[in-house]
Amino acid sequence: MKNNKKWPLFLLCIFLDIAAVSLIPVNALVVNFDMPEFATVIASLAAIASTVLFFAKIKKAGILKSIICFLSVLTVAVSIFGSYCNPYWNSVVFRTNVDYRSKPYDYRLRSRDAVKDLEYAMKYLRKLHPALYHGTPEDINRQYRVVKNRIEQRSDISKNELAGEIESVLSVLRDGHTFVRGVYNDKIVKYYRKWTDAGYRITAVNGITTDELLELKKSYYSYEVPSWMDELMSYDIVTEAGLDYLGFDIGNGIVYTLASADGSVRTGTCYPDDFITVDEYRRLYSNDDTAAAENNFVSYEIDEENNIAILRLEQCTYNDEYISCLRSMFEEVKEKKIGNVAVDLRGNGGGSSQVVDEFFRYLDIDSYRSVTLSWRLGFVNKNMGNGISENKKYEDLLFHGDLYLLTSARTFSSAMMFAQYVKDNRLGIIIGEAPGNDPNGYGEVSCFMLPNSGLYMQISTKRFYRADRESTDELVYPDIECSSKLAMEELYRLIKEK
């Protein structure tokens, strides 16, 4: 072949290199179906074959050969790592066209399709979860075999039933971040808010006490502390899909036993017509002011009379809205010489830990103790962090007063980390309940949709180690323990007694 043929071959090599590497972003962002990992192997082999052909056909062009050789090696490394070591391969984390609600909770699958979903879940659990890096623990394998056999004995199974079966495998890990659940256009008991406003709590469902139910169904939930399971089940017992998940038939009516703090007991029976959509429920109990407030995940108020600023953070979202709100608050704190700042993290389910770093920039500290971690990347386990974070302070708005955090059992993940950093660095006082997960636990999830049932699954990819290495506490215990409902009252009591 003449040398004037080298350019077409050179461009072919470049094209195949790009095609092989581009499978990674295409898989993450574009396609709505799964790709086997070996797709990158095939693409890499095609790139290598074109390189070999180039070397065989072109006798000179040493510089081009060097370029092609380098790109070929790089392509193989990136594409193979990008599938076999990429925690987001086939994940739906970055996809925008995923419909989890396409199948209702009572949708029925054939047994063989349900088994395929179970195998799919186990594949990614084995590939990604740090606890399975050295192999699958026997207790997980044992439960997997039990569940597989149970499904195979059936002709079909509902989506909700399959969720419970797979969850009984995942829950063995005791990792609140790793679970499988159905996502539905759910309905909720329309009287629930009325009951709680009247001071009642649900103590039994169809004659089964909530404590008994927690014990009977504990394999249906992934949790690290019982309080987190209690929070999860408290939602399920008042929703249509949740009751079905727990094995109740709302068609026959659900009898709730309600008890108040003063000891009074009553019952309420609910039928399908007593369950309304979440949007209808919100409209039923919301006025225009509260509805507008629900649109803001972060807000603050300044109480000059009591010398305190209160930041309400409903989720740990790090974006311009959060950054702007935080700066506005501390500008006002400085202007009005406010001596106390409280962060309300009650019910905050987490998000990005960057919200903590951003908040700390307003504190007069040069550095702070932070978590270390190991990140499971397929067959690679990477240790990260040195346990110290440098604080890039906003020198013009540093706060020198007292800091308080309000927490509840539903304070989770990055919100728990917020409380952990405050406690382990002795930066403030925590009031309320212990957050719902272990500071020496797992997180940083990759999310998937099981192919046949459409169930949502997420799997932890990182193991975290507490900022305070010497702490033996299982949880981030508050400095002042009280019911989360009374935390604000307790905060004001402390402020007034100073």
N, C-alpha and C positions, 0 to 999 in steps of 0.2 A: 504494500500500500504506500502510496506517495505521501510525502510529508504534508501536502495540502489537505490531507484527510484528517490531520491531527485535531483540527479545531472542532469538527463535528463530534469526534470521540471525546474530546476534552469536555465539551458542553454536555454530552450524554452523562459523563461521570459526575459532573457538577449537579445536573438535574436529579440523578438517582440519589446522590448524597442528600440533597435538599428534601427530596420526597421521603427518604427514610426518617430523617430528623423531624419533618413536619407532621409525622404521624402522632407525635406527642401532643402538640397543641390542638390538632384536629380532634384527637380523642378526648381531650379535656374540655374543649369549648364548642365544638361544632356538631359532631355526630350524636345521635340519641340512641345508640345501640352499643353493645359491648364489642370490643376487639380482643381477640386472644393475644397474649404477650408475644407468641411466636410470629405475629405479623411483623414485628420489628426485626426479628431474626431473618425472615424472608427478604425484607427490604434491605437489610444490611448485606445479605449474601448477593443480592442483585448489584448493590454498589461495589462490592468486592470484585464481582465478576467483570464489571465494566472496567475496573482498574486493571485487572489482569489482562483484559483484552487490549487496553491502551498500551500497556507495557509490551505486549506481544506484537502489536502491529506497528508501533512507532519506535523506530530504532534510536532516534536522537531526542531532542527536546528535553534535556536533563532537568531544566528548571520546572517545566510543566509536570514531569514525572514526580518530582519532589513534592510539588503542590498537591497533585492527585493522591499520592501516597499518604501525605499528612491528613488530607481531608477524609480519606477513606478510613483511616484508623480512628480519627475523631468521630466520624459518623457512626461507626460500629459501637464505640464506647458510649456515646450520648444516647443512641437509640435503644441499645440494650438496657442501659441504666434507666432510661426514661420509661421503660415498661416494667421490668422486673424489680427495680428498686424505687419506683415512683409510687408513693402512697396514694396518689390521686389518679392512677391509671384505672380507667373505667368508673371513676367516681363521678357523682353528679354535682359536686361542690360548686363547680364553675359553670355548669350548664344552666341555661335560662328557660328551656322549653320542657321541663320535666313536670308531668302531671301525676302527683301522688294520689289524687282523689278520683282517678279514673274508674276504680273498682270499689264498690261499697263494702262495708265490713262483713256482710253476709254472702258475698260473692264466693262461689264454690269452685274449687280446683280439683282436677283429677289427682289421684294419689301420686302418680309418677311425676306430674308437674310440680307438686308440692315437695317431693323428694329432691328434685332438681334445684328448687329454691333453697332447701336446706344445705345441699352440697355447695351451692354458690356462696351462701353465708359462711360456711366453714372454710372455703378456699381463701376468702379475704381475711377471715379471722386469723388463720394460720400464717398468712403472708404479712400481715400488718401489725398485729397486737404485740407489744413488747413482752407480755407474759408468755408468749408462745415462741419466742426467738430461739430457744434451745429445744424446741419440740413441743408437741401438744400434751399438756398435763393429763394424767390418766383419768382424773375425775371429769374432765371435759369430754374426753373420748368416750367414757362410759355413758354419760348422759346423751351424747350424740348418737350412740348405737341404740339406746333405749328409744329415743325419739324417732329415729329412722325406722326402726322395727314397728313402732306404733302407727306411724303414717302408712307404712306399706300394708298393714293389716286392714286398712280402710279402702273403700272405693273412691271416696272423695272427702274433702275437708274444707271448711270455710276459711276465708282470709283471716278472720280474727282468731280462729282456733290454731291456724298455722303460726300466727304471731306468738301465741302462748307457748307452742311447742318449741319454736326456735329460741324464744326468750329464755326458756328453761335451761338451754345450753349456755347461752351468753351470760346469764345471771350467775353462773358458777364462779365467774371471774370476780364478782363483787366490785365491778367498775361501773359507776353511775354514768359514764360517758359512752359506754358500749352497750347498745340495745337495738332491738327491732320493734317497730310499732306501725300500726296503720295510721294513716293521716286521712281524716274524713271531713265531710261537711257535717259536723257533729251537731247534736241537739242536746240541750241541757234542761233539767227540771226548772220550770219557770218560777217555782216558789222558793228556790234555794236562797236567794238573796233576802227574801222576806223572813225566812227562818233565822238566818244568821243575824240580821238586823234586830230581831226580837230576842237575841241572846241564846238561841238554840244551836246545838250541834248534833250531827247524826251519830247515833250510838249503835244502831243495828239496821240491817237490810234484810227484809223477809225473815226476821227472827234470828239472823246470824249476827252476832256482835261484831263491831269493826275490828276488835282485837282478834277474834276467831278468824275473821276474814283475812286479816293480815297474815296470820299463821298458815292458813290453808292455801293462800295464793302467793306466798313469798317468792316462789320460783318464777312468777310472772313478771317480776320487776328486777331490774339491775340497780343495785344501790350499794352504798358503802356504809351508811348509817341508817338505822331504822326510821329516823325522823324523815329522811328523804323518801323512803318507800311509803310512809304514812301520807306525805304530801301528794305523791303520785296517785295513790289509791283514793284519796279524798276527792280528786277530780273525777276518777272513773265511776265512782258510785252515784254520781249525779248526772252522768251523760249517757245517752242512748248506746253509743258504741262501746263505752267503757263498761256498762252493765253487761252487755253481751260478751265482752272480753272476759269478764269474771264469771260467766256462766248463768246469768239471770235472764229470764224471758220477760220483757216489759209488757208483752201482749197480755199476760195474765195479771198484770198489776204489780207494782213494787210498793211494799209497805215499809216506810221509814219510821224508825223509832227515834224520837228527838228528846234531848234532855237539856235543861238549862242549868246555869250555875247555882240557882237556888234550890235545885233538886226536883223541880217539876218535870214531868214526863208526858209526852203526847205522841200520837202517831199520825202519819199522813200517807195516804195511798195515792200513787200516781200511775196513770195509764198513758198510752202513747200520745194522746192529745195534750197531755200536760208537759210534753217536751217540745221546746221551741229552739230555733236556730240560734247560734251564738250572736249573730247580728240583731235578731229580735230581742234577745235577752239583754243586750247592751242598751238598746233603745228603750226597753221597758224600765230600766233602772238608772238611766242617765239623763241629765239635763244638758242644756247647751254648753254650760261652763265645764262640766266634767268631761263631756265629749270632746271639747277642744283640747282639754288638758291631756287626754289620752293620746293625742297625736304627737305629743312631745315626750321623747324618752328621757330627756334631761331638762331640769328646770331648777330654779332656786328662789328663795325668798329671804329677805332681810328683816329680822325682828329687832329693831333698834331698842325697843323698850327692854328686851332681855339680853341685848348685846350678843346676838347670835345670827349667823347665816346658815341656812340649811339647803344643801344641794340634794335634790332628789334624782337618783339615777336608776331608771327602771331596767336598763340593759347596758352592757359594756360595749357600746358602739363608739369606735374612735373615728370621728369625722369632723368636718368643719363646724357642724352645729355644736358638737361637744366642746371643741376647742374654744369657740366663740363664747359659749355660755360660761365656761370656766373662767375665761379672762374677764368677762363682764362682772362676774360675781366677785372676783378678787379685786378688781378696780373699785367696786362699791365698798368692799370690806375695808380697803385702805382709806378711801375717802371718808367713810363714816366711823373709822377707828373701831371696827368690830373686833372683839377679843376672842370669840369662839366660832368655830366652823364645824358643822356636822354634815356627814354624808349618809344619806338614807339608802341603804342597800337591801332593804327588806324586799323579798320577792324577786330580786335581780338574778336572772338565770345565767349570767355570764356573757361572754363574747370575746373581746380583744383585751389582752393584758396591757396594751398601750395606754388605756385610759388611766391606769395606775401611774405609769411613768409620767404622763402629762400632768396629773394632779400633783405629784411630788415636786414638780418644777417650781411650784409656788411655796415650797417649804425650805427653810434655811438649813439644808443638810447637803454636804458635799458628795456623799455616796450612801448607799443603803444595801443591806443584805438582800439577796434575791435568790430565786430557785436555781438549781442546776437540773439538768435533765439528760435523758438518753432518748434518741429519736430512732425508731425502727424504720429502716428503709429497705424493705424486702429482706435480702440475706445480709444486709449491713446494719450494724447498730452503732450509731454515732453519739458519743458523749459530748455535751455542749454546756457552756457556761462556766464561769469561775466563782459564782456565788456573790459577786459584788457588782453593783451597777453604779456608774458615775451619774451624778445628778446635774443635768444642764439647767441650772436655775434661771428663773426670770428675776434678775436682780432688782428690777424696778417695782416688783409686786410681791416681795417675799412676805409670808405670813408668819408672825411670831407668837400667835396666841395658842389656845388649846384646841385640839382636834378630837372629834368624837365620830364613831361609826355606829350605825344602827343595823343589826343583822337579824335574819330569821333562818328557819330551816330550809327555806327556798332560796337563800343566798348561795349561789352555786358557781363553780368553775372560776372564771376570771374575777367574779365578784368575791368569791372566797379568797382568791389570791390578794385582792385589795385588803381585806381584813387581815390576812396572814402577814403581809408586809408591814402594816401598821403595828400589829402586835409584836412581831419578831424584831422590829427595829425600835420598839418602845416609843412610837410617835404619837400615840393617842390612847383613848379609852374606848373600848368596844362594849356596846350595850345591846342586850337582846338574847337571841338564841344562837347556838353554834351553827355555822353554815353546814350545808348538806353534803359535803364531800371531804375526803381525806387530803390533807396537804401533801402527803407522800403517796399520791395516787397517779392516775392516768388522765390523759386529755389530748388536745389537738387532734380532732377527729377527721376522718375521711368518711364521706357519706355515699351510700349506694341505694339503688332501687332494685329489689329482687325482681327478676325478669318475668315471672309468671303471675305472681300475686300482686305486684306493685307495692309491696311493703317497703317502708323506709327503714334503712339500717345505717347505723353509724358505728365506727370502730376507732378506738383510741390508737394513736401512733407514737405517743410520747409517754415516758415515765418521768414524773417530777419528784424532786427531792426538796424538802422544806428548807426555807431560807435560814431558819434557826436550826442548825445541824444538831444541836444539843437537846432540843426539845423532844420529850417523849410523849407528848400529848397526841392522841389519835386525831383530834380535831382542833380547829381554831376556837378555843373556848372564850366566850366573852369575859371581860373584866367584871362586868355586872350582869349576871344572868337574870332574865325575866322573860315573860311572854312577849313575843314580838309586837303584839297589839299594845303592850304597855311601855314599849321602848321609848317612844316620844315623850310620854309623861315622865318617865324616869330621867330622860335627858334634861328636861326643864327643872326637875327637882335638883339635879346636880348643879345646874347653872345658878339657880337661886341660892344654893347653900354655899357657894364659893365666897 
